[in-house]
Amino acid sequence: MIKSDMILKIVFMLVIEFVNILPKNKHLELMTTNEFYIFLYVNFFTPVTMKDVANKLQISKSTVTLIVDKLEEKKLIKRIRSTNDRRKIFLAPSKKGIEVFKQITNDFSKLIDIVTNKIPEHDLKIINKGFEIFIKRLGVKI
């Protein structure tokens, strides 16, 4: 059986390798890790509130506000006031943010294709099933 520290190391190495292999992107190079996480979260789950982001990523609301300010300055996300409750602020990708996100997902897709083309179909099915089981046990909803 694989030890939990080995799983953590493998996940960590996967993240590092994917980041290092992805083509250079001027927008990504100018983002901190937390900016990148918030940028991805907003693009995947839009519209979201500042509170949603803080809770899901376990970052303080004040830190989220600072990061959102920076992402807004970079014109990657925008704040949208709720029409029902003016106190509630939603986050959504800007036009430029959508373009950058598409570029990132396209680059990632190409990378996955390069890697998976080197793995036999039978093994890919096993890997995919393993991920599905792992994610399901974590209670992650996709």
DSSP file (Angstrom, degrees, kcal/mol; ACC not computed):
  #  RESIDUE AA STRUCTURE BP1 BP2  ACC     N-H-->O    O-->H-N    N-H-->O    O-->H-N    TCO  KAPPA ALPHA  PHI   PSI    X-CA   Y-CA   Z-CA
    1    1 A M              0   0    0      0, 0.0     2,-0.3     0, 0.0     0, 0.0   0.000 360.0 360.0 360.0 141.0    0.0    0.0    0.0
    2    2 A I        -     0   0    0      1,-0.1     2,-0.1     2,-0.0     0, 0.0  -0.584 360.0-123.7 -77.9 134.1    1.2    3.5   -0.8
    3    3 A K    >>  -     0   0    0     -2,-0.3     4,-1.8     1,-0.1     3,-0.6  -0.448  18.3-118.6 -75.7 151.9    1.9    5.7    2.2
    4    4 A S  H 3> S+     0   0    0      1,-0.2     4,-2.4     2,-0.2     5,-0.2   0.848 113.8  56.2 -61.3 -36.0    0.1    9.1    2.4
    5    5 A D  H 3> S+     0   0    0      1,-0.2     4,-1.9     2,-0.2    -1,-0.2   0.839 106.3  51.3 -66.9 -30.0    3.4   11.0    2.3
    6    6 A M  H <> S+     0   0    0     -3,-0.6     4,-2.5     2,-0.2    -2,-0.2   0.891 109.2  50.0 -71.7 -39.4    4.3    9.3   -1.0
    7    7 A I  H  X S+     0   0    0     -4,-1.8     4,-2.7     2,-0.2     5,-0.2   0.928 111.1  49.5 -62.3 -45.0    0.9   10.3   -2.5
    8    8 A L  H  X S+     0   0    0     -4,-2.4     4,-2.6     1,-0.2    -2,-0.2   0.915 111.4  49.1 -59.8 -43.6    1.4   13.9   -1.4
    9    9 A K  H  X S+     0   0    0     -4,-1.9     4,-2.7     2,-0.2    -2,-0.2   0.914 111.4  49.3 -62.8 -43.5    4.9   13.9   -2.9
   10   10 A I  H  X S+     0   0    0     -4,-2.5     4,-2.4     2,-0.2    -2,-0.2   0.928 112.7  46.8 -63.0 -46.0    3.5   12.4   -6.2
   11   11 A V  H  X S+     0   0    0     -4,-2.7     4,-2.3     2,-0.2    -2,-0.2   0.929 113.4  49.4 -61.3 -45.2    0.7   15.0   -6.4
   12   12 A F  H  X S+     0   0    0     -4,-2.6     4,-2.4    -5,-0.2    -2,-0.2   0.919 111.6  48.2 -59.9 -45.3    3.2   17.8   -5.6
   13   13 A M  H  X S+     0   0    0     -4,-2.7     4,-2.8     1,-0.2    -1,-0.2   0.870 109.1  54.1 -66.1 -36.5    5.6   16.5   -8.3
   14   14 A L  H  X S+     0   0    0     -4,-2.4     4,-2.7     2,-0.2     5,-0.2   0.931 109.9  47.4 -60.8 -45.4    2.8   16.3  -10.8
   15   15 A V  H  X S+     0   0    0     -4,-2.3     4,-2.4     2,-0.2    -2,-0.2   0.941 114.1  46.8 -62.1 -47.5    1.9   19.9  -10.2
   16   16 A I  H  X S+     0   0    0     -4,-2.4     4,-2.4     1,-0.2    -2,-0.2   0.926 113.6  48.0 -61.0 -45.8    5.5   21.1  -10.4
   17   17 A E  H  X S+     0   0    0     -4,-2.8     4,-2.0     1,-0.2    -1,-0.2   0.907 111.5  49.5 -65.0 -41.7    6.1   19.1  -13.6
   18   18 A F  H  X S+     0   0    0     -4,-2.7     4,-2.1    -5,-0.2    -1,-0.2   0.922 112.1  48.5 -62.8 -42.7    3.0   20.4  -15.3
   19   19 A V  H  < S+     0   0    0     -4,-2.4    -2,-0.2    -5,-0.2    -1,-0.2   0.908 114.3  46.3 -63.2 -41.0    3.8   24.0  -14.4
   20   20 A N  H  < S+     0   0    0     -4,-2.4    -1,-0.2    -5,-0.2    -2,-0.2   0.793 115.0  46.1 -72.5 -27.6    7.4   23.5  -15.7
   21   21 A I  H  < S+     0   0    0     -4,-2.0    -2,-0.2    -5,-0.2    -1,-0.2   0.763  87.8 101.1 -87.7 -27.3    6.3   21.8  -19.0
   22   22 A L  S  < S-     0   0    0     -4,-2.1     3,-0.1    -5,-0.2    86,-0.1  -0.271  87.7 -97.2 -57.7 142.4    3.5   24.2  -19.9
   23   23 A P        -     0   0    0      0, 0.0    -1,-0.1     0, 0.0    -2,-0.1  -0.250  51.6 -86.4 -58.0 149.7    4.5   26.7  -22.5
   24   24 A K        -     0   0    0     -3,-0.1     2,-0.4    -4,-0.1     3,-0.1  -0.332  47.2-171.7 -59.8 136.0    5.6   30.1  -21.2
   25   25 A N     >  -     0   0    0     -3,-0.1     4,-2.5     1,-0.1     5,-0.2  -0.979  20.9-148.1-135.3 118.8    2.7   32.4  -20.7
   26   26 A K  H  > S+     0   0    0     -2,-0.4     4,-0.8     1,-0.2    -1,-0.1   0.826 100.0  51.8 -59.2 -32.9    3.3   36.1  -19.8
   27   27 A H  H  4 S+     0   0    0      2,-0.2     3,-0.4     1,-0.2    -1,-0.2   0.905 111.1  46.5 -71.2 -40.7    0.2   36.3  -17.8
   28   28 A L  H >4 S+     0   0    0      1,-0.2     3,-1.6    -3,-0.2    -2,-0.2   0.887 106.9  57.9 -66.7 -38.5    1.0   33.2  -15.7
   29   29 A E  H 3< S+     0   0    0     -4,-2.5    -1,-0.2     1,-0.3    -2,-0.2   0.757 106.0  50.5 -64.3 -23.7    4.6   34.4  -15.1
   30   30 A L  T 3< S+     0   0    0     -4,-0.8     2,-0.3    -3,-0.4    -1,-0.3   0.414  96.4  90.2 -94.4   1.4    3.2   37.5  -13.5
   31   31 A M    <   -     0   0    0     -3,-1.6     2,-0.1    -4,-0.2    -3,-0.0  -0.768  69.6-135.0-100.6 143.1    0.9   35.7  -11.2
   32   32 A T     >  -     0   0    0     -2,-0.3     4,-2.4     1,-0.1     5,-0.2  -0.402  37.0-101.3 -78.1 169.4    1.6   34.5   -7.7
   33   33 A T  H  > S+     0   0    0      1,-0.2     4,-2.5     2,-0.2     5,-0.2   0.929 124.6  48.0 -60.0 -45.9    0.4   31.0   -6.8
   34   34 A N  H  > S+     0   0    0      1,-0.2     4,-2.4     2,-0.2    -1,-0.2   0.872 110.1  52.2 -65.5 -35.9   -2.6   32.3   -4.9
   35   35 A E  H  > S+     0   0    0      2,-0.2     4,-2.8     1,-0.2    -1,-0.2   0.924 110.4  49.1 -61.9 -43.3   -3.5   34.6   -7.8
   36   36 A F  H  X S+     0   0    0     -4,-2.4     4,-2.8     2,-0.2    -2,-0.2   0.924 110.9  49.3 -62.4 -45.8   -3.3   31.6  -10.1
   37   37 A Y  H  X S+     0   0    0     -4,-2.5     4,-2.8     2,-0.2    -2,-0.2   0.924 114.2  44.8 -60.3 -45.4   -5.6   29.5   -7.8
   38   38 A I  H  X S+     0   0    0     -4,-2.4     4,-2.8     2,-0.2     5,-0.2   0.917 112.1  52.6 -66.1 -42.5   -8.1   32.3   -7.5
   39   39 A F  H  X S+     0   0    0     -4,-2.8     4,-2.0    -5,-0.2    -2,-0.2   0.935 113.4  43.6 -57.1 -48.3   -8.0   32.9  -11.3
   40   40 A L  H  X S+     0   0    0     -4,-2.8     4,-2.8     2,-0.2     5,-0.2   0.928 113.1  51.7 -63.5 -45.1   -8.6   29.3  -12.0
   41   41 A Y  H  X S+     0   0    0     -4,-2.8     4,-2.4     1,-0.2    -2,-0.2   0.924 110.4  48.1 -59.4 -45.7  -11.4   29.0   -9.4
   42   42 A V  H  X S+     0   0    0     -4,-2.8     4,-1.0     1,-0.2    -1,-0.2   0.904 114.3  46.9 -62.5 -41.4  -13.2   32.0  -10.7
   43   43 A N  H  < S+     0   0    0     -4,-2.0    -2,-0.2    -5,-0.2    -1,-0.2   0.879 116.2  43.4 -69.8 -37.5  -13.0   30.6  -14.3
   44   44 A F  H  < S+     0   0    0     -4,-2.8    -2,-0.2     1,-0.2    -1,-0.2   0.857 128.6  25.2 -74.7 -34.8  -14.1   27.1  -13.4
   45   45 A F  H  < S-     0   0    0     -4,-2.4    -2,-0.2    -5,-0.2    -1,-0.2   0.183  91.6-169.6-121.2  17.4  -16.9   28.1  -11.1
   46   46 A T     <  +     0   0    0     -4,-1.0    46,-0.1    -3,-0.2     2,-0.1  -0.203  62.0  44.3 -57.8 145.0  -18.1   31.5  -12.2
   47   47 A P  S    S+     0   0    0      0, 0.0     2,-0.3     0, 0.0    45,-0.2   0.579  79.4 153.1 -84.3 143.9  -19.9   33.4  -10.8
   48   48 A V  E     -A   91   0A   0     43,-1.7    43,-3.7    -2,-0.1     2,-0.2  -0.907  38.0-121.3-128.6 157.4  -18.6   33.0   -7.3
   49   49 A T  E  >  -A   90   0A   0     -2,-0.3     4,-2.0    41,-0.3    41,-0.2  -0.563  27.2-113.1 -93.2 163.9  -18.6   35.3   -4.3
   50   50 A M  H  > S+     0   0    0     39,-1.1     4,-2.5     1,-0.2     5,-0.2   0.890 121.1  54.2 -59.1 -39.3  -15.5   36.5   -2.5
   51   51 A K  H  > S+     0   0    0      2,-0.2     4,-2.8     1,-0.2     5,-0.2   0.902 104.4  53.8 -63.7 -41.7  -16.7   34.5    0.5
   52   52 A D  H  > S+     0   0    0      1,-0.2     4,-2.9     2,-0.2     5,-0.3   0.936 110.8  46.7 -55.8 -48.0  -16.9   31.3   -1.7
   53   53 A V  H  X S+     0   0    0     -4,-2.0     4,-2.6     1,-0.2     6,-0.2   0.932 112.5  49.0 -61.8 -47.8  -13.3   31.8   -2.8
   54   54 A A  H  X>S+     0   0    0     -4,-2.5     5,-1.8     1,-0.2     4,-0.7   0.922 115.8  43.6 -59.3 -45.6  -12.1   32.4    0.7
   55   55 A N  H  <5S+     0   0    0     -4,-2.8     3,-0.3     3,-0.2    -2,-0.2   0.933 116.7  44.4 -67.2 -46.6  -13.9   29.4    2.1
   56   56 A K  H  <5S+     0   0    0     -4,-2.9    -2,-0.2    -5,-0.2    -1,-0.2   0.896 122.4  36.0 -68.8 -40.4  -12.9   27.0   -0.7
   57   57 A L  H  <5S-     0   0    0     -4,-2.6    -1,-0.2    -5,-0.3    -2,-0.2   0.451 105.3-126.0 -92.9  -0.3   -9.3   28.0   -1.0
   58   58 A Q  T  <5 +     0   0    0     -4,-0.7     2,-0.4    -3,-0.3    -3,-0.2   0.931  62.3 138.1  53.9  51.6   -8.9   28.5    2.8
   59   59 A I      < -     0   0    0     -5,-1.8    -1,-0.2    -6,-0.2    -2,-0.1  -0.956  60.1-100.7-122.6 142.8   -7.6   32.0    2.4
   60   60 A S     >  -     0   0    0     -2,-0.4     4,-2.5     1,-0.1     5,-0.2  -0.234  28.3-119.2 -61.7 153.1   -8.7   34.9    4.6
   61   61 A K  H  > S+     0   0    0      1,-0.2     4,-2.4     2,-0.2     5,-0.1   0.867 114.9  53.9 -61.5 -36.7  -11.3   37.3    3.1
   62   62 A S  H  > S+     0   0    0      2,-0.2     4,-2.0     1,-0.2    -1,-0.2   0.892 109.0  48.1 -66.9 -37.5   -8.8   40.2    3.4
   63   63 A T  H  > S+     0   0    0      2,-0.2     4,-2.5     1,-0.2     5,-0.2   0.911 110.2  52.0 -67.4 -41.9   -6.2   38.2    1.4
   64   64 A V  H  X S+     0   0    0     -4,-2.5     4,-3.1     1,-0.2     5,-0.2   0.922 108.1  52.5 -58.6 -43.5   -8.8   37.4   -1.2
   65   65 A T  H  X S+     0   0    0     -4,-2.4     4,-2.3     1,-0.2    -1,-0.2   0.924 110.4  47.2 -58.8 -45.7   -9.7   41.0   -1.5
   66   66 A L  H  X S+     0   0    0     -4,-2.0     4,-1.8     2,-0.2    -1,-0.2   0.908 114.7  46.2 -62.1 -42.7   -6.0   42.0   -2.0
   67   67 A I  H  X S+     0   0    0     -4,-2.5     4,-2.5     2,-0.2    -2,-0.2   0.904 111.3  51.0 -68.8 -41.0   -5.5   39.3   -4.6
   68   68 A V  H  X S+     0   0    0     -4,-3.1     4,-2.5     1,-0.2    -1,-0.2   0.892 106.7  55.9 -63.3 -38.4   -8.7   40.1   -6.4
   69   69 A D  H  X S+     0   0    0     -4,-2.3     4,-2.3    -5,-0.2    -1,-0.2   0.930 109.8  45.8 -56.1 -45.4   -7.6   43.8   -6.5
   70   70 A K  H  X S+     0   0    0     -4,-1.8     4,-1.7     2,-0.2    -2,-0.2   0.904 112.6  49.1 -66.5 -41.6   -4.4   42.6   -8.3
   71   71 A L  H  <>S+     0   0    0     -4,-2.5     5,-2.9     1,-0.2     6,-0.9   0.837 111.2  50.8 -67.9 -31.5   -6.2   40.4  -10.7
   72   72 A E  H ><5S+     0   0    0     -4,-2.5     3,-1.6     3,-0.2    -2,-0.2   0.904 107.2  52.9 -69.0 -41.8   -8.6   43.2  -11.5
   73   73 A E  H 3<5S+     0   0    0     -4,-2.3    -2,-0.2     1,-0.3    -1,-0.2   0.856 108.9  50.2 -59.7 -34.5   -5.6   45.6  -12.1
   74   74 A K  T 3<5S-     0   0    0     -4,-1.7    -1,-0.3    -5,-0.1    -2,-0.2   0.451 114.6-124.2 -82.4  -0.3   -4.4   42.9  -14.6
   75   75 A K  T < 5S+     0   0    0     -3,-1.6    22,-0.5     2,-0.2    21,-0.3   0.823  77.5 120.2  61.8  35.0   -7.8   42.9  -16.2
   76   76 A L  S   <S+     0   0    0     -5,-2.9    18,-1.7     1,-0.2     2,-0.3   0.731  74.6  17.5 -99.9 -28.4   -8.2   39.2  -15.6
   77   77 A I  E     -B   93   0A   0     -6,-0.9     2,-0.3    16,-0.3    -1,-0.2  -0.918  67.0-151.1-136.6 166.3  -11.3   39.1  -13.4
   78   78 A K  E     -B   92   0A   0     14,-3.1    14,-2.1    -2,-0.3     2,-0.4  -0.973  15.4-124.6-138.1 152.6  -14.1   41.6  -12.6
   79   79 A R  E     -B   91   0A   0     -2,-0.3     2,-0.4    12,-0.2    12,-0.2  -0.776  23.2-167.2 -93.4 140.2  -16.3   42.2   -9.7
   80   80 A I  E     -B   90   0A   0     10,-2.9    10,-3.4    -2,-0.4     2,-0.2  -0.980  15.9-135.4-131.2 120.0  -20.1   42.2  -10.3
   81   81 A R  E     -B   89   0A   0     -2,-0.4     8,-0.2     8,-0.2     5,-0.1  -0.516  28.6-110.9 -72.7 138.4  -22.5   43.6   -7.7
   82   82 A S        -     0   0    0      6,-2.6     6,-0.1     3,-0.6    -1,-0.1  -0.435  13.9-146.9 -65.3 139.6  -25.6   41.5   -7.1
   83   83 A T  S    S+     0   0    0      1,-0.1     3,-0.2    -2,-0.1    -1,-0.1   0.713  99.9  46.9 -79.4 -20.5  -28.8   43.1   -8.3
   84   84 A N  S    S+     0   0    0      1,-0.3     2,-0.4     4,-0.1    -1,-0.1   0.812 126.9  20.2 -87.6 -34.3  -30.7   41.4   -5.4
   85   85 A D    >   -     0   0    0      3,-0.1     3,-2.1     1,-0.1    -3,-0.6  -0.876  63.8-160.3-141.8 102.8  -28.3   42.3   -2.6
   86   86 A R  T 3  S+     0   0    0     -2,-0.4    -1,-0.1     1,-0.3    -4,-0.1   0.682  91.4  63.6 -60.4 -18.8  -25.9   45.2   -3.2
   87   87 A R  T 3  S+     0   0    0     -6,-0.1     2,-0.4     2,-0.0    -1,-0.3   0.750  87.6  84.6 -76.1 -22.5  -23.6   43.9   -0.4
   88   88 A K    <   -     0   0    0     -3,-2.1    -6,-2.6    -6,-0.1     2,-0.5  -0.675  62.6-166.2 -87.3 129.0  -22.9   40.7   -2.3
   89   89 A I  E     - B   0  81A   0     -2,-0.4   -39,-1.1    -8,-0.2     2,-0.3  -0.965   2.8-157.8-119.5 126.2  -20.1   40.9   -4.8
   90   90 A F  E     -AB  49  80A   0    -10,-3.4   -10,-2.9    -2,-0.5     2,-0.4  -0.695   8.1-141.3 -97.9 153.5  -19.6   38.2   -7.5
   91   91 A L  E     +AB  48  79A   0    -43,-3.7   -43,-1.7    -2,-0.3   -12,-0.2  -0.938  26.4 164.7-113.6 138.3  -16.4   37.5   -9.3
   92   92 A A  E     - B   0  78A   0    -14,-2.1   -14,-3.1    -2,-0.4   -49,-0.1  -0.980  41.5 -93.7-146.2 155.2  -16.3   36.5  -12.9
   93   93 A P  E     - B   0  77A   0      0, 0.0   -16,-0.3     0, 0.0     2,-0.1  -0.443  38.4-130.8 -69.3 145.0  -13.6   36.4  -15.6
   94   94 A S     >  -     0   0    0    -18,-1.7     4,-2.6    -2,-0.1     5,-0.2  -0.294  34.0 -94.9 -80.0 175.8  -13.2   39.5  -17.7
   95   95 A K  H  > S+     0   0    0      1,-0.2     4,-1.8     2,-0.2     5,-0.1   0.934 131.5  45.4 -58.1 -46.2  -13.0   39.2  -21.5
   96   96 A K  H  > S+     0   0    0    -21,-0.3     4,-2.6     1,-0.2    -1,-0.2   0.893 110.8  54.7 -64.1 -39.7   -9.2   39.1  -21.3
   97   97 A G  H  > S+     0   0    0    -22,-0.5     4,-2.6     1,-0.2    -2,-0.2   0.883 106.2  51.2 -61.3 -39.7   -9.4   36.6  -18.4
   98   98 A I  H  X S+     0   0    0     -4,-2.6     4,-2.4     2,-0.2    -1,-0.2   0.908 110.7  49.1 -63.7 -41.8  -11.5   34.3  -20.5
   99   99 A E  H  X S+     0   0    0     -4,-1.8     4,-2.1     2,-0.2    -2,-0.2   0.923 112.8  46.5 -63.6 -44.9   -8.9   34.5  -23.3
  100  100 A V  H  X S+     0   0    0     -4,-2.6     4,-2.4     2,-0.2    -2,-0.2   0.914 112.2  51.3 -64.2 -42.4   -6.0   33.7  -21.0
  101  101 A F  H  X S+     0   0    0     -4,-2.6     4,-2.8     1,-0.2     5,-0.2   0.911 109.2  50.4 -61.5 -43.4   -8.0   30.8  -19.4
  102  102 A K  H  X S+     0   0    0     -4,-2.4     4,-2.6     1,-0.2    -1,-0.2   0.904 110.1  50.5 -61.2 -40.8   -8.7   29.3  -22.8
  103  103 A Q  H  X S+     0   0    0     -4,-2.1     4,-2.5     2,-0.2    -2,-0.2   0.922 111.8  47.5 -63.2 -43.7   -5.0   29.6  -23.7
  104  104 A I  H  X S+     0   0    0     -4,-2.4     4,-2.5     2,-0.2    -2,-0.2   0.937 113.9  46.3 -62.9 -47.1   -4.1   27.8  -20.4
  105  105 A T  H  X S+     0   0    0     -4,-2.8     4,-2.4     2,-0.2    -2,-0.2   0.869 112.7  50.4 -67.1 -35.5   -6.6   25.1  -20.9
  106  106 A N  H  X S+     0   0    0     -4,-2.6     4,-2.3    -5,-0.2    -1,-0.2   0.930 112.1  46.9 -65.6 -44.3   -5.6   24.6  -24.5
  107  107 A D  H  X S+     0   0    0     -4,-2.5     4,-2.1     1,-0.2    -2,-0.2   0.907 113.6  48.7 -62.0 -41.8   -1.9   24.3  -23.5
  108  108 A F  H  X S+     0   0    0     -4,-2.5     4,-2.6     2,-0.2    -2,-0.2   0.902 109.6  52.3 -65.4 -41.1   -2.8   21.9  -20.7
  109  109 A S  H  X S+     0   0    0     -4,-2.4     4,-2.4     1,-0.2    -2,-0.2   0.908 109.3  49.3 -61.4 -43.1   -4.9   19.8  -23.1
  110  110 A K  H  X S+     0   0    0     -4,-2.3     4,-2.3     2,-0.2    -1,-0.2   0.905 111.2  50.3 -62.1 -41.6   -2.0   19.6  -25.6
  111  111 A L  H  X S+     0   0    0     -4,-2.1     4,-2.3     2,-0.2    -2,-0.2   0.921 110.0  49.1 -63.2 -45.0    0.3   18.5  -22.7
  112  112 A I  H  X S+     0   0    0     -4,-2.6     4,-3.4     1,-0.2     5,-0.3   0.908 110.2  52.1 -61.4 -41.9   -2.1   15.8  -21.5
  113  113 A D  H  X S+     0   0    0     -4,-2.4     4,-2.0     1,-0.2    -1,-0.2   0.913 108.6  50.4 -60.7 -43.1   -2.4   14.5  -25.1
  114  114 A I  H  < S+     0   0    0     -4,-2.3     4,-0.4     2,-0.2    -1,-0.2   0.926 116.6  41.1 -60.6 -45.1    1.4   14.3  -25.4
  115  115 A V  H >< S+     0   0    0     -4,-2.3     3,-1.4     1,-0.2    -2,-0.2   0.942 115.9  47.5 -70.0 -48.0    1.7   12.4  -22.2
  116  116 A T  H >< S+     0   0    0     -4,-3.4     3,-1.5     1,-0.3    -1,-0.2   0.780 100.5  66.3 -69.9 -24.8   -1.3   10.1  -22.6
  117  117 A N  T 3< S+     0   0    0     -4,-2.0    -1,-0.3    -5,-0.3    -2,-0.2   0.697  99.4  54.3 -66.6 -16.2   -0.3    9.2  -26.2
  118  118 A K  T <  S+     0   0    0     -3,-1.4    -1,-0.3    -4,-0.4    -2,-0.2   0.450  96.8  79.8 -94.0  -2.2    2.7    7.5  -24.6
  119  119 A I  S <  S-     0   0    0     -3,-1.5     5,-0.1    -4,-0.2    -4,-0.0  -0.906  88.4-111.7-110.6 131.2    0.6    5.3  -22.3
  120  120 A P     >  -     0   0    0      0, 0.0     4,-2.2     0, 0.0     3,-0.3  -0.264  27.8-117.1 -59.0 146.1   -1.2    2.2  -23.5
  121  121 A E  H  > S+     0   0    0      1,-0.2     4,-2.1     2,-0.2     5,-0.2   0.865 113.8  54.4 -52.6 -43.7   -5.0    2.5  -23.7
  122  122 A H  H  > S+     0   0    0      1,-0.2     4,-1.6     2,-0.2    -1,-0.2   0.919 109.6  46.9 -59.6 -44.7   -5.5   -0.3  -21.1
  123  123 A D  H  > S+     0   0    0     -3,-0.3     4,-2.6     1,-0.2    -1,-0.2   0.873 108.5  55.7 -66.1 -37.4   -3.2    1.5  -18.6
  124  124 A L  H  X S+     0   0    0     -4,-2.2     4,-2.9     1,-0.2    -1,-0.2   0.894 105.6  52.0 -61.2 -39.9   -5.0    4.8  -19.2
  125  125 A K  H  X S+     0   0    0     -4,-2.1     4,-2.4     2,-0.2    -1,-0.2   0.901 110.8  47.9 -63.2 -40.9   -8.3    3.2  -18.3
  126  126 A I  H  X S+     0   0    0     -4,-1.6     4,-2.4     2,-0.2    -2,-0.2   0.930 113.2  47.4 -65.0 -46.2   -6.8    1.9  -15.0
  127  127 A I  H  X S+     0   0    0     -4,-2.6     4,-2.4     2,-0.2    -2,-0.2   0.934 113.2  48.8 -60.6 -47.2   -5.3    5.4  -14.2
  128  128 A N  H  X S+     0   0    0     -4,-2.9     4,-2.5     1,-0.2    -1,-0.2   0.913 111.3  49.1 -60.5 -44.7   -8.6    7.1  -15.0
  129  129 A K  H  X S+     0   0    0     -4,-2.4     4,-2.5     1,-0.2    -1,-0.2   0.900 109.6  53.0 -62.5 -40.7  -10.6    4.7  -12.9
  130  130 A G  H  X S+     0   0    0     -4,-2.4     4,-2.5     2,-0.2    -2,-0.2   0.922 110.2  47.0 -60.7 -45.0   -8.1    5.2  -10.0
  131  131 A F  H  X S+     0   0    0     -4,-2.4     4,-2.9     2,-0.2     5,-0.3   0.917 111.1  52.3 -62.3 -43.5   -8.6    9.0  -10.2
  132  132 A E  H  X S+     0   0    0     -4,-2.5     4,-2.3     1,-0.2    -2,-0.2   0.921 112.4  44.7 -59.1 -45.4  -12.4    8.6  -10.3
  133  133 A I  H  X S+     0   0    0     -4,-2.5     4,-2.5     2,-0.2    -1,-0.2   0.930 114.3  49.1 -64.5 -46.3  -12.4    6.4   -7.2
  134  134 A F  H  X S+     0   0    0     -4,-2.5     4,-1.5     1,-0.2    -2,-0.2   0.930 113.7  45.5 -60.3 -47.8  -10.0    8.7   -5.3
  135  135 A I  H  X>S+     0   0    0     -4,-2.9     5,-2.0     1,-0.2     4,-0.7   0.900 112.2  51.7 -64.2 -41.6  -11.9   11.8   -6.2
  136  136 A K  H ><5S+     0   0    0     -4,-2.3     3,-1.0    -5,-0.3    -1,-0.2   0.910 108.5  51.0 -61.7 -42.7  -15.3   10.2   -5.3
  137  137 A R  H 3<5S+     0   0    0     -4,-2.5    -1,-0.2     1,-0.3    -2,-0.2   0.805 106.9  54.6 -66.8 -28.5  -13.9    9.0   -1.9
  138  138 A L  H 3<5S-     0   0    0     -4,-1.5    -1,-0.3    -5,-0.2    -2,-0.2   0.634 112.9-122.1 -77.0 -13.2  -12.7   12.6   -1.2
  139  139 A G  T <<5 +     0   0    0     -3,-1.0     2,-0.4    -4,-0.7    -3,-0.2   0.721  54.2 160.9  78.6  21.4  -16.3   13.8   -1.9
  140  140 A V      < -     0   0    0     -5,-2.0     2,-0.5     2,-0.0    -1,-0.3  -0.613  29.1-149.7 -79.3 130.6  -15.2   16.1   -4.7
  141  141 A K              0   0    0     -2,-0.4    -5,-0.0     1,-0.1    -1,-0.0  -0.884 360.0 360.0-102.3 128.2  -17.9   17.1   -7.0
  142  142 A I              0   0    0     -2,-0.5    -1,-0.1     0, 0.0    -2,-0.0   0.398 360.0 360.0-109.1 360.0  -16.8   17.8  -10.6
